């Protein structure tokens, strides 16, 4: 069972640094909480809306990620 299959609403996740995206990685290394699921892509692990935490350089935002671009965050990560 892959780690991405454990992603669910309310899960704390980290955006992977290595992503296969056209145009390069989006928000690599950012931590956030899954707020809802997108109905497309369920066969491939799903697409998830993640509320990314604010950093010193970037504001809080919600972004859409494919499950393979996310991993569950370790406890105590902020």
Secondary structure, DSSP 8 states (H G I E B T S, - for coil): --GGGG--TT-EEEE-SS---TTS-SSTT-EEEEEEEESS-GGGT-EEEEEE---SSS--EEEEEEGGGEEE--TT--
